[in-house]
Amino acid sequence: MKRHISPCCLALAAALILTMSSSSALATVIAPLRLSPAPVLNAEDCEEHPGQPVKASAKRGRNGKPSGKPDQQPALESEHRPQPVRTYYFNEHRRLAEIEAFVRRPDGTITQPTLQLGVNPKLSFPTPFGEGPGHGANNVYLLEQGVEDQILVVRIAQWITMHHSCGWGHEHKFNPERTTPQALNTLPLEIVIDDLWDPNFHAKVTTGQELTITVLNYGKPLSGAKVQVQSEQKWVKEVITGKDGTATLQLIRDYYPTKWSDFHRSRRGEFLVTASYEAAEQGMFRDHKYQRVQYLTTLPWQ
């Protein structure tokens, strides 16, 4: 038995599809902005080098020199190997957007790093050796804003530099202002995670640990933000922040070498925390009107 669909039903269905398509276009997930200690060159992130993977780095011994053994992961920072200058690369930037960067020192002072745009865009800032305003957790922020199709797109990339050496002593040991990243209340969207390292400047995130993640909007807890944690092997878990702006996720490490004999208990793995939020806010930005705002920020850790 054949069923006939009336033109009214077809029109209604077409209208629903059109509405859903428009909503999907409006809520399209914007590409994240990310910071990294090394240039991002792979098929997913670099159109100029399609299919080119990230080169494997050499493992480094205790003295920091290459050991000659290849490593399949990029070199990760150590909280016990200070550098006089820190340099971080970001994966892209939009040509017509406004972009700026900030560093919040552990003593609360705000500085602006040097920005270099173009091929392999990067930012850099000095981290002098010894005790001083830079000893501890330095928050690095890259902020990009621009209007597209009447939507103000706000992308932020975060990084936390633990600038420390045991040779400097531990004057700031157990000082939460130095060992806990402090938020920047002038930032549109920020991820804050407690307990990333212990009060003695040692990283302590382990598999099975529950991360309490707070999302802030200009320093105030943001309810309804979408939070994602992506593992090293690209597994993703997503939750929504509650009224207090927090979300809790259990971190599961997915490190599976091909042979058990290659397993290294102390090997550090990476994970990426992303927070996003969309709001029906109207206004003007650089003489361009917008009807909505899309916020997106990222924070890598290990």
C-alpha positions as CSV (number, residue, x, y, z in Angstrom):
1,M,0.0,0.0,0.0
2,K,1.5,3.3,-1.1
3,R,1.4,6.4,1.1
4,H,1.1,9.8,-0.4
5,I,2.8,12.7,1.1
6,S,1.1,16.0,0.7
7,P,2.9,19.1,-0.6
8,C,2.3,20.8,2.8
9,C,4.3,18.0,4.5
10,L,7.1,18.3,2.0
11,A,7.3,22.0,2.5
12,L,7.3,21.6,6.2
13,A,10.1,19.0,6.0
14,A,12.1,21.2,3.7
15,A,11.6,24.1,6.1
16,L,12.8,21.9,9.0
17,I,15.9,20.8,7.1
18,L,16.7,24.4,6.1
19,T,16.3,25.5,9.8
20,M,18.5,22.7,11.0
21,S,21.1,23.5,8.4
22,S,21.1,27.2,9.3
23,S,21.4,26.3,13.0
24,S,24.2,23.9,12.2
25,A,26.0,26.5,10.2
26,L,25.6,29.0,13.0
27,A,26.9,26.6,15.6
28,T,29.7,25.2,13.5
29,V,32.6,24.3,15.7
30,I,35.4,26.8,15.0
31,A,38.9,25.5,14.5
32,P,40.9,25.7,17.7
33,L,44.0,27.9,18.2
34,R,46.8,26.0,20.0
35,L,50.2,26.7,21.3
36,S,53.1,24.3,21.1
37,P,56.9,24.3,21.9
38,A,57.5,23.2,18.3
39,P,56.1,24.3,14.9
40,V,52.9,22.4,13.9
41,L,53.5,20.8,10.6
42,N,51.1,18.0,9.6
43,A,48.4,17.3,7.1
44,E,45.7,18.4,9.5
45,D,47.1,21.8,10.5
46,C,49.3,23.0,7.6
47,E,47.8,23.5,4.1
48,E,51.2,24.4,2.7
49,H,52.7,21.0,3.7
50,P,49.9,18.5,2.9
51,G,50.7,15.0,4.2
52,Q,53.9,16.1,6.0
53,P,53.9,14.5,9.5
54,V,55.6,16.0,12.5
55,K,59.2,14.9,12.6
56,A,60.2,12.6,15.4
57,S,62.5,14.3,17.9
58,A,65.5,12.7,19.5
59,K,65.3,11.6,23.1
60,R,67.5,13.6,25.4
61,G,69.6,12.2,28.3
62,R,70.0,13.7,31.8
63,N,72.3,16.3,30.5
64,G,69.8,17.5,27.9
65,K,71.9,16.2,25.0
66,P,70.3,13.9,22.3
67,S,70.7,10.2,23.2
68,G,70.5,9.0,19.6
69,K,67.3,7.1,20.3
70,P,64.3,8.3,18.2
71,D,61.1,9.3,20.0
72,Q,57.7,9.2,18.4
73,Q,56.4,12.1,20.4
74,P,57.4,15.8,20.3
75,A,59.8,17.0,23.0
76,L,57.9,18.0,26.1
77,E,58.9,20.7,28.5
78,S,60.3,19.9,31.9
79,E,59.6,21.9,35.0
80,H,63.2,21.3,36.0
81,R,65.0,22.5,32.9
82,P,64.6,26.3,32.8
83,Q,65.4,28.3,29.6
84,P,66.4,32.0,29.4
85,V,63.8,32.6,26.6
86,R,60.6,30.7,26.0
87,T,59.2,30.3,22.5
88,Y,55.8,28.9,21.5
89,Y,54.4,28.3,18.1
90,F,50.7,28.5,17.1
91,N,49.0,26.6,14.4
92,E,47.4,29.4,12.5
93,H,46.0,32.9,12.6
94,R,43.3,34.7,10.6
95,R,44.7,37.5,8.5
96,L,41.8,39.9,9.1
97,A,41.4,39.2,12.9
98,E,43.0,41.1,15.7
99,I,45.6,39.1,17.6
100,E,47.5,39.8,20.8
101,A,49.3,37.9,23.5
102,F,49.9,38.2,27.3
103,V,52.0,36.5,29.9
104,R,50.9,36.5,33.5
105,R,53.9,36.2,35.7
106,P,53.7,34.3,39.0
107,D,54.0,37.6,40.9
108,G,50.9,38.9,39.2
109,T,52.6,41.2,36.7
110,I,51.3,41.2,33.1
111,T,53.8,41.4,30.1
112,Q,53.3,41.2,26.4
113,P,55.5,38.7,24.5
114,T,57.0,39.3,21.1
115,L,54.7,38.2,18.3
116,Q,55.9,37.0,14.9
117,L,53.2,36.2,12.3
118,G,53.5,34.6,8.9
119,V,55.0,31.2,8.3
120,N,55.4,29.3,11.6
121,P,53.8,32.1,13.7
122,K,55.2,32.2,17.2
123,L,55.5,34.2,20.4
124,S,58.5,34.5,22.7
125,F,59.3,36.1,26.1
126,P,62.3,36.1,28.5
127,T,62.4,33.9,31.5
128,P,65.6,34.9,33.4
129,F,67.3,32.4,35.6
130,G,67.2,32.5,39.3
131,E,64.6,33.6,41.9
132,G,62.4,36.4,40.7
133,P,59.0,37.3,39.3
134,G,59.1,34.5,36.7
135,H,59.9,31.7,39.2
136,G,56.7,29.5,39.2
137,A,53.7,29.1,36.9
138,N,53.7,31.6,34.0
139,N,50.3,31.7,32.2
140,V,50.7,32.4,28.5
141,Y,47.6,33.6,26.4
142,L,47.1,34.1,22.7
143,L,43.9,36.0,22.0
144,E,42.4,36.3,18.5
145,Q,39.1,38.2,17.7
146,G,37.3,38.9,14.5
147,V,33.8,39.1,13.0
148,E,32.7,36.5,10.4
149,D,29.2,36.4,9.0
150,Q,27.9,38.6,11.8
151,I,29.5,36.3,14.4
152,L,32.3,37.5,16.7
153,V,34.7,34.6,16.8
154,V,37.0,34.6,19.8
155,R,39.8,32.1,19.8
156,I,42.2,31.7,22.7
157,A,45.2,29.5,23.1
158,Q,46.6,28.9,26.6
159,W,49.9,27.5,27.9
160,I,51.4,27.1,31.4
161,T,55.1,27.4,31.7
162,M,56.5,26.1,35.0
163,H,59.8,28.1,35.2
164,H,61.8,26.4,37.9
165,S,65.1,24.8,38.8
166,C,65.9,22.9,42.0
167,G,69.3,24.7,42.0
168,W,67.5,28.0,42.8
169,G,66.3,26.6,46.1
170,H,62.7,26.5,47.0
171,E,61.9,29.9,48.5
172,H,58.4,29.7,47.0
173,K,57.7,26.1,47.9
174,F,54.1,25.6,49.1
175,N,53.2,29.2,48.0
176,P,50.0,28.7,46.0
177,E,50.5,32.0,44.2
178,R,53.6,30.4,42.6
179,T,52.6,26.8,42.2
180,T,49.0,27.3,41.1
181,P,48.2,29.2,37.9
182,Q,46.3,32.4,38.7
183,A,43.4,33.5,36.4
184,L,43.4,36.6,34.2
185,N,40.1,38.4,34.7
186,T,40.4,40.4,31.5
187,L,40.2,37.3,29.4
188,P,36.9,36.4,27.6
189,L,37.3,32.6,28.3
190,E,39.8,30.8,30.4
191,I,40.4,27.2,31.5
192,V,41.6,26.8,35.1
193,I,42.7,23.4,36.4
194,D,43.9,22.9,40.0
195,D,46.4,20.2,41.1
196,L,48.4,20.1,37.9
197,W,51.5,19.8,40.0
198,D,52.4,19.6,43.7
199,P,53.5,22.5,45.9
200,N,57.1,21.5,45.3
201,F,57.0,22.3,41.6
202,H,56.6,18.7,40.5
203,A,54.0,17.7,37.8
204,K,51.7,15.1,39.3
205,V,48.8,14.4,36.9
206,T,48.4,10.7,36.6
207,T,46.1,8.2,34.9
208,G,42.8,7.7,36.7
209,Q,42.9,11.1,38.3
210,E,39.8,13.2,38.3
211,L,40.4,16.7,36.9
212,T,38.3,19.5,38.2
213,I,38.1,22.0,35.4
214,T,36.8,25.5,35.9
215,V,35.8,27.7,32.9
216,L,35.8,31.5,33.5
217,N,34.3,34.3,31.6
218,Y,36.2,37.5,32.4
219,G,37.2,35.9,35.7
220,K,33.7,34.7,36.7
221,P,32.5,31.1,36.6
222,L,30.7,30.2,33.4
223,S,27.8,27.8,33.4
224,G,26.9,25.8,30.3
225,A,30.3,25.8,28.7
226,K,31.3,22.7,26.8
227,V,34.5,21.1,28.0
228,Q,36.4,18.4,26.1
229,V,39.4,16.4,27.1
230,Q,41.3,14.8,24.2
231,S,43.8,12.1,24.9
232,E,47.1,11.5,23.2
233,Q,45.4,9.0,20.8
234,K,42.6,11.4,20.1
235,W,39.9,9.9,22.4
236,V,37.5,12.6,23.5
237,K,35.3,13.0,26.5
238,E,32.8,15.9,26.8
239,V,30.9,17.4,29.7
240,I,29.1,20.7,30.4
241,T,30.0,23.0,33.3
242,G,27.5,23.4,36.1
243,K,26.3,26.6,37.9
244,D,29.7,27.0,39.6
245,G,31.5,26.9,36.2
246,T,33.2,23.6,37.0
247,A,33.2,20.1,35.3
248,T,34.9,16.9,36.5
249,L,36.5,14.4,34.2
250,Q,38.5,11.3,34.9
251,L,41.8,11.2,32.9
252,I,42.6,7.8,31.4
253,R,46.0,7.4,29.7
254,D,46.0,5.6,26.4
255,Y,49.6,4.7,26.0
256,Y,49.9,1.3,24.3
257,P,53.4,0.5,22.9
258,T,53.5,-2.4,20.3
259,K,55.6,-4.5,22.7
260,W,55.4,-4.7,26.5
261,S,59.2,-4.5,26.7
262,D,58.9,-1.0,25.2
263,F,56.6,0.3,28.0
264,H,58.1,3.1,30.0
265,R,56.3,3.8,33.2
266,S,57.6,7.4,33.5
267,R,56.9,8.4,29.9
268,R,54.9,11.6,29.8
269,G,51.9,11.7,27.6
270,E,50.0,14.7,26.3
271,F,46.3,15.6,26.6
272,L,44.3,18.7,25.4
273,V,41.6,20.5,27.3
274,T,39.2,22.5,25.2
275,A,36.3,24.8,26.4
276,S,33.7,26.5,24.1
277,Y,30.7,28.6,24.6
278,E,28.2,30.4,22.3
279,A,26.1,33.4,23.4
280,A,23.5,35.6,21.7
281,E,25.4,38.9,22.3
282,Q,25.1,41.8,20.0
283,G,27.6,44.6,19.4
284,M,30.4,46.1,17.3
285,F,34.0,45.0,16.9
286,R,36.3,47.0,14.8
287,D,33.4,48.7,12.9
288,H,31.7,45.3,12.2
289,K,28.4,44.4,13.7
290,Y,27.8,40.9,15.2
291,Q,24.7,39.1,16.4
292,R,26.4,36.2,18.3
293,V,29.7,35.4,19.9
294,Q,31.5,32.1,19.7
295,Y,34.3,31.5,22.3
296,L,36.9,28.7,22.1
297,T,40.0,28.2,24.2
298,T,42.5,25.4,24.5
299,L,45.0,24.2,27.2
300,P,47.5,21.4,26.5
301,W,49.1,19.5,29.4
302,Q,51.0,16.3,30.0
